[in-house]
Amino acid sequence: MGRRKKGLPIDGWLVVDKPVGVGSTDVVSKARWALNARKAGHSGTLDPLASGVLAVAFGEATKTIPYAVDSEKRYEFNVVWGATTATDDLEGVVVARSERRPSEAEIRHVLADFTGKIMQIPPAFSAIKVDGARAYDLARAGENVTLAAREIDVYTLELIEIISVDEARFAMTCGKGGYVRSMARDLGEALGCLGHVSVLRRLSTGPFNLSQAIDFERFEAVREGAALTLLPNSFALEHLPRVDVSPEDVLRLRNGNPVQIHGVSLPYGETAWAARGEDTVAIGQVRAEMFHPKRILAAPEN
């Protein structure tokens, strides 16, 4: 018989305003400690340099993480002109310099080239796996890491402010796989002046935003018993269609069996989630008027 995991069977989502200098896994560890939770994960890594929205999933909500990761994200970031770094941010060593500085008109002119569907090469210092190893581990070991360009969706890219001749502030909304550090690097190259990220803040990821976030420092009070309300497991799924099921269907779904759906018109292959009242039951696909579960969310423990 396997050992029972330590901690309480807590389910739901918590949005944290991650501070600069703290890693994403450190936030998850602190959240687990504060709530004495058995299981937790997060909705997408933020570099230690970055701050902002980090959504932490507990218990059964961890099964909905892939649907939060796939959602659009919004960032604000500063780009410093005149240098490229190994990490594409201010923490890396400078690998090239330029004396050129772009005008506001030049910056605005190139923004259209970086919106819509574009090809982007991820930073060498990223979590992408290369032959089973993380790219950043290989880069730190001194290996020459070359990642393939990938197509991403950039919905908006705006110039917010010219801070100085050396620095400008932007806002970007993008889909899955978009890297702000790559955007800064590519803007600098397109403008002929080089560039890297100096400030990065994530404003939202999918349905999670800063208005829902708690400060990282609040975890100490939570550990001592301060009240904290979690968002429901289904919060990361609310951009997907919902299928309401009967009590009998709940039992069938819990056993991994498909159920027939009534009064719902969804395309074949559509991803949806099944619920009974406030209880999220399963995530799956619609096929021939049947809902087929792919992920089962266990019944809440009372």
C-alpha positions as CSV (number, residue, x, y, z in Angstrom):
1,M,0.0,0.0,0.0
2,G,1.5,3.4,-1.0
3,R,2.3,6.0,1.5
4,R,-0.4,8.7,1.9
5,K,0.9,12.1,0.9
6,K,1.2,14.7,3.7
7,G,-1.1,17.7,3.8
8,L,-4.8,18.5,3.4
9,P,-6.8,17.6,0.3
10,I,-7.4,21.2,-0.8
11,D,-8.8,21.9,-4.2
12,G,-9.0,25.2,-6.1
13,W,-7.0,28.1,-7.6
14,L,-5.1,30.9,-5.9
15,V,-3.7,33.9,-7.8
16,V,-0.5,35.3,-6.5
17,D,1.3,38.6,-7.4
18,K,4.8,37.1,-7.7
19,P,7.5,39.5,-6.6
20,V,10.8,40.1,-8.5
21,G,13.6,37.8,-7.3
22,V,11.3,34.9,-6.3
23,G,11.1,31.8,-8.6
24,S,7.7,30.3,-9.6
25,T,8.4,27.0,-7.9
26,D,9.2,29.0,-4.7
27,V,5.8,30.5,-4.9
28,V,4.1,27.1,-5.2
29,S,6.2,25.7,-2.3
30,K,5.2,28.7,-0.1
31,A,1.6,28.4,-1.1
32,R,1.6,24.7,-0.2
33,W,3.2,25.5,3.1
34,A,0.8,28.3,4.0
35,L,-2.3,26.1,3.3
36,N,-0.7,22.8,4.3
37,A,-1.9,21.5,0.9
38,R,-1.2,18.0,-0.3
39,K,-0.7,18.9,-3.9
40,A,-0.1,22.1,-5.9
41,G,1.2,23.4,-9.3
42,H,1.2,26.6,-11.3
43,S,-0.2,27.8,-14.6
44,G,3.1,28.9,-16.3
45,T,6.6,29.9,-15.2
46,L,7.6,33.4,-14.6
47,D,11.3,34.2,-14.5
48,P,12.7,35.5,-11.2
49,L,13.2,38.8,-12.9
50,A,9.5,39.0,-13.7
51,S,6.6,39.9,-11.4
52,G,2.8,39.6,-11.6
53,V,0.2,37.0,-12.1
54,L,1.1,33.4,-11.1
55,A,-2.0,31.2,-10.7
56,V,-1.4,28.3,-8.3
57,A,-3.6,25.2,-8.6
58,F,-4.3,22.9,-5.6
59,G,-5.5,19.3,-5.6
60,E,-8.0,18.5,-8.4
61,A,-7.5,21.9,-9.9
62,T,-4.0,20.8,-11.1
63,K,-5.8,18.7,-13.7
64,T,-7.1,21.9,-15.3
65,I,-3.6,23.5,-15.5
66,P,-3.1,22.6,-19.3
67,Y,-6.2,24.7,-20.1
68,A,-4.9,27.7,-18.2
69,V,-1.4,27.4,-19.8
70,D,-3.0,27.4,-23.3
71,S,-4.8,30.7,-22.6
72,E,-3.8,34.2,-23.8
73,K,-1.5,36.2,-21.6
74,R,-0.9,40.0,-21.2
75,Y,2.4,41.6,-20.2
76,E,3.9,45.0,-19.7
77,F,7.7,45.2,-20.2
78,N,10.6,47.6,-20.6
79,V,13.2,47.2,-23.4
80,V,16.7,48.7,-22.9
81,W,18.2,49.5,-26.3
82,G,21.9,49.2,-27.2
83,A,22.8,45.7,-26.1
84,T,21.9,42.0,-26.5
85,T,22.5,39.7,-23.6
86,A,22.9,35.9,-23.3
87,T,19.6,35.6,-21.5
88,D,17.8,38.4,-23.5
89,D,17.2,40.3,-20.2
90,L,19.3,42.4,-17.8
91,E,20.5,39.3,-15.8
92,G,22.6,38.0,-18.7
93,V,26.1,38.9,-19.8
94,V,26.2,41.4,-22.7
95,V,27.2,39.7,-26.0
96,A,26.8,42.6,-28.4
97,R,26.5,46.4,-28.2
98,S,25.2,49.1,-30.5
99,E,25.4,52.9,-30.3
100,R,22.2,53.4,-32.4
101,R,19.0,54.4,-30.7
102,P,15.5,54.3,-32.3
103,S,13.1,57.2,-32.6
104,E,9.5,56.9,-31.4
105,A,8.3,56.9,-35.1
106,E,10.7,54.0,-35.9
107,I,9.5,52.0,-33.0
108,R,5.8,52.5,-33.9
109,H,6.6,51.6,-37.5
110,V,7.9,48.1,-36.8
111,L,5.2,47.1,-34.3
112,A,2.9,45.8,-37.1
113,D,5.5,43.4,-38.2
114,F,5.3,41.7,-34.7
115,T,1.6,41.3,-34.5
116,G,-0.7,38.5,-35.8
117,K,0.8,35.1,-36.5
118,I,4.6,35.4,-36.4
119,M,7.6,33.2,-36.2
120,Q,9.6,33.5,-33.0
121,I,12.8,31.8,-31.7
122,P,12.6,31.1,-28.0
123,P,15.4,32.3,-25.8
124,A,18.3,29.9,-25.2
125,F,17.6,30.3,-21.5
126,S,14.2,28.8,-21.5
127,A,12.4,25.7,-20.1
128,I,12.0,24.1,-23.6
129,K,13.4,20.6,-23.7
130,V,16.3,19.7,-26.1
131,D,17.0,15.9,-26.3
132,G,15.4,15.5,-22.8
133,A,17.2,18.4,-21.1
134,R,16.0,21.9,-20.4
135,A,17.5,24.5,-22.7
136,Y,18.5,26.7,-19.8
137,D,20.5,23.8,-18.2
138,L,22.4,23.3,-21.4
139,A,23.0,27.0,-21.8
140,R,24.3,27.4,-18.2
141,A,26.6,24.5,-18.9
142,G,28.2,26.4,-21.7
143,E,26.6,24.5,-24.6
144,N,25.6,26.3,-27.8
145,V,21.8,26.1,-27.7
146,T,19.9,26.7,-31.0
147,L,16.1,26.4,-30.7
148,A,13.8,26.2,-33.7
149,A,11.5,29.1,-34.6
150,R,7.9,28.4,-33.8
151,E,4.6,30.1,-34.8
152,I,2.9,32.2,-32.1
153,D,-0.1,34.5,-32.0
154,V,0.5,38.1,-30.9
155,Y,-2.9,39.7,-30.5
156,T,-1.6,43.2,-29.5
157,L,1.7,44.9,-29.2
158,E,1.6,48.5,-28.0
159,L,4.2,51.2,-27.2
160,I,3.1,52.6,-23.9
161,E,5.9,55.1,-23.1
162,I,9.3,56.4,-24.2
163,I,11.1,56.3,-20.9
164,S,14.3,57.7,-22.2
165,V,16.4,57.6,-25.3
166,D,17.7,54.2,-24.0
167,E,14.5,52.6,-22.8
168,A,10.8,52.1,-23.9
169,R,7.8,50.5,-22.3
170,F,5.5,48.1,-24.1
171,A,2.3,46.0,-23.6
172,M,1.8,42.7,-25.3
173,T,-1.1,40.2,-25.4
174,C,-0.1,36.8,-26.9
175,G,-1.1,33.2,-27.0
176,K,0.7,30.1,-25.9
177,G,4.4,29.9,-26.4
178,G,5.1,33.6,-26.7
179,Y,8.3,34.9,-25.0
180,V,8.6,38.6,-24.0
181,R,12.4,38.3,-23.9
182,S,12.4,37.1,-27.5
183,M,10.2,40.0,-28.5
184,A,12.6,42.5,-26.9
185,R,15.5,40.9,-28.7
186,D,13.7,40.8,-32.0
187,L,12.5,44.4,-31.7
188,G,16.1,45.5,-31.1
189,E,17.3,43.6,-34.1
190,A,14.6,45.0,-36.4
191,L,15.4,48.5,-35.3
192,G,19.1,48.0,-35.8
193,C,19.9,48.9,-32.2
194,L,19.8,45.6,-30.2
195,G,17.7,45.3,-27.1
196,H,16.9,43.3,-24.0
197,V,14.2,43.2,-21.2
198,S,14.8,45.2,-18.1
199,V,11.4,45.0,-16.5
200,L,8.7,42.4,-17.0
201,R,5.2,42.1,-15.4
202,R,2.5,39.7,-16.2
203,L,-0.9,41.3,-15.9
204,S,-3.1,38.3,-16.7
205,T,-3.1,34.7,-17.9
206,G,-6.4,33.3,-19.2
207,P,-9.1,34.2,-16.6
208,F,-6.6,35.1,-13.9
209,N,-5.6,38.7,-13.3
210,L,-4.0,41.0,-10.8
211,S,-7.4,42.1,-9.3
212,Q,-7.7,38.5,-7.9
213,A,-4.1,38.3,-6.7
214,I,-2.8,38.2,-3.1
215,D,0.7,39.5,-2.2
216,F,3.4,36.9,-1.7
217,E,4.0,38.3,1.9
218,R,0.4,37.3,2.9
219,F,1.3,33.6,3.1
220,E,2.8,34.1,6.5
221,A,-0.6,35.3,7.8
222,V,-2.4,32.5,6.0
223,R,-0.2,30.0,7.7
224,E,-1.3,31.5,11.1
225,G,-5.0,31.1,10.2
226,A,-5.9,34.2,8.2
227,A,-9.0,33.6,6.0
228,L,-8.3,32.8,2.3
229,T,-10.9,32.0,-0.4
230,L,-9.8,29.9,-3.4
231,L,-11.3,30.2,-6.8
232,P,-13.1,27.0,-8.0
233,N,-11.5,24.2,-10.0
234,S,-13.6,25.2,-13.0
235,F,-12.1,28.7,-13.1
236,A,-9.5,27.7,-15.7
237,L,-12.2,26.1,-17.8
238,E,-14.7,28.8,-18.2
239,H,-13.6,29.7,-21.7
240,L,-14.7,26.2,-22.7
241,P,-18.3,25.0,-23.2
242,R,-19.9,23.5,-20.1
243,V,-22.1,20.4,-20.3
244,D,-24.5,19.9,-17.4
245,V,-25.0,16.2,-16.4
246,S,-27.4,14.2,-14.3
247,P,-26.5,12.5,-11.0
248,E,-26.5,9.2,-12.8
249,D,-24.1,10.6,-15.4
250,V,-21.8,11.8,-12.7
251,L,-21.3,8.2,-11.6
252,R,-20.7,7.1,-15.1
253,L,-18.1,9.8,-15.7
254,R,-16.4,9.1,-12.4
255,N,-15.9,5.5,-13.7
256,G,-14.5,6.8,-17.0
257,N,-17.5,6.1,-19.2
258,P,-19.0,8.5,-21.8
259,V,-22.4,9.9,-21.3
260,Q,-25.0,11.2,-23.8
261,I,-25.6,14.9,-23.7
262,H,-29.0,16.6,-24.4
263,G,-29.9,20.1,-25.5
264,V,-26.3,21.0,-26.3
265,S,-25.1,21.7,-29.8
266,L,-21.3,21.5,-30.0
267,P,-19.1,20.6,-32.9
268,Y,-17.6,17.1,-33.1
269,G,-14.3,17.0,-31.2
270,E,-15.0,20.1,-29.2
271,T,-13.3,20.2,-25.8
272,A,-15.8,20.8,-23.0
273,W,-16.2,20.2,-19.3
274,A,-19.0,18.4,-17.5
275,A,-20.5,19.7,-14.2
276,R,-23.3,19.0,-11.8
277,G,-24.2,22.2,-10.0
278,E,-21.0,23.6,-8.5
279,D,-19.1,20.4,-8.9
280,T,-16.8,20.0,-11.9
281,V,-16.8,16.4,-12.8
282,A,-14.7,15.8,-15.9
283,I,-12.9,17.4,-18.9
284,G,-13.3,15.7,-22.3
285,Q,-14.5,15.8,-25.9
286,V,-17.8,15.8,-27.6
287,R,-18.2,13.1,-30.2
288,A,-21.5,12.1,-31.8
289,E,-23.7,13.6,-29.1
290,M,-21.7,11.9,-26.4
291,F,-19.3,13.4,-23.9
292,H,-16.1,11.3,-23.6
293,P,-14.1,12.1,-20.4
294,K,-10.3,12.5,-20.7
295,R,-9.6,13.9,-17.2
296,I,-11.8,12.9,-14.2
297,L,-12.0,15.3,-11.3
298,A,-12.6,13.4,-8.1
299,A,-15.6,14.1,-5.9
300,P,-15.0,16.8,-3.3
301,E,-14.1,15.5,0.1
302,N,-16.4,16.8,2.8
